[in-house]
């Protein structure tokens, strides 16, 4: 996917992957004003770049809540295409449960995209000790 991106899209994509706010499942609070500040891009231009990244299906962004979902972050941060260890599964379940209980967007969509291959369903979200 990176091959299809412009240099500005790559800059924003890399920033999101290294943001101090990022979470392993890829759903996290990320105001575009901070993206602009950290990348040196103008705020209006960051909005344009984020829209372009949405069109590439790289991310989804909720402008009202300022929450981003980097759609493939779970693959790179959690399992790298292999089965989850029990501790990884617990961590993912706990994070998704927290996000769901805090009414973050994109949790159900995340489960639709990643849940089957990771053995996670919306009905079985709960804190795992």
N, C-alpha and C positions, 0 to 999 in steps of 0.2 A: 504494500500500500504506500510506503514511503516514496517509492519511485514515482508515483502519480502526484506527489505534493510539490507545491512551490516552496521556495526557500523560507518564506514567511510562515507557511503552513507547517513546515518541519520545525521551525523555531518554536511555535506555539505547542505543537505536539510533544516535542522534547521537554519543554517547560512543564507541561501537565504531568509527564511521567516522572519528573524530578521535583515537583512542587512540594513544599513543606506540608501541605494539607493532604497529600494523596493518601489513599487507603488501598489496601491490596486488592480489593474487589473492583476498584476503579470508579466508585461513586463517592464524590466528596464535594464539600463546600469550596468554591473557587470563584470569587468575584473577578469579573473581567478587568476591573480597575487594577487589581493586583497583577494580573497577567500583563497588562500594559506597563505597569511600573517595573516588573522584573525583566521584561523583554526589551523595553525601550521603544515599543511600538505605540502609536497613538491609540487611545481607547476606541474611537470609532472604527479604526482599522482592525483592531482586535476583534470587534464584533463581526466584521466582514469575514475575517479569517476563520472564526469559529463557525459561522454559517457555511463556509466552504468545507470545513472539516465535517460538519453534519451532512452535507451533500455527498461526501466521500464515504459516509457511514463509519467514520472513525470515532465519532463521539455523539452524544446528545447533550443538550444544555437547557436547563430550566432557568430562564432569565428572571423570573419572579423570585425564586429561592436562591439563585446564584449557585446552583449545583450542577456539576458536570459528571457525566458518565463516559469514561474512556473505555470503549466497548471491549477491546481485547486485552486490557490491563490484567484481568484475572488470569489469562493464559500465561502471560509473561511473569507476573508477580507470584502466582500461587503454584501452578503445576507444570508449566512448560510442556504441555501435551501428555503428561503421564498421570497415572492415578494419584489421588491425594493420599498422603499419610493420614493417620487418624488425627494427629495434632493439627495438620493443615485444615482438615475438614472441620474440626471444632472451631478453629479460628475464623474460617469463612462463615460458618453458621452463626457464630456470635456476632460477627460484623454485620451480616445481612439482617439478623434479628434486631440489632441496635438501630440500623438504618430504617427498617420497616416500622419499628415502634416509634421512632422519631419522625415518621411521616415523610421521609426522604423520597423523592421521585426515583423512578427507574428500577426499583427492587424487583418488581414482578417481571419487567422486561429482561433484567439480568438473569433471572431464573429461567425464563423462556429460552434465552440464548445459551446459557452455560449449565443450567441445572441438571439436565439429563446426563451429560457426560461426567458430571461431578457427583451425581447422586444426591442432589439437593432439590427439594420441592418446597413451594410456599407453605404447604400444610405442615411441614415438619421443621419450621423455623422455631427455634427455642435456644436459650442459653445452655451451652454444653460446658460442664465443669471438667 
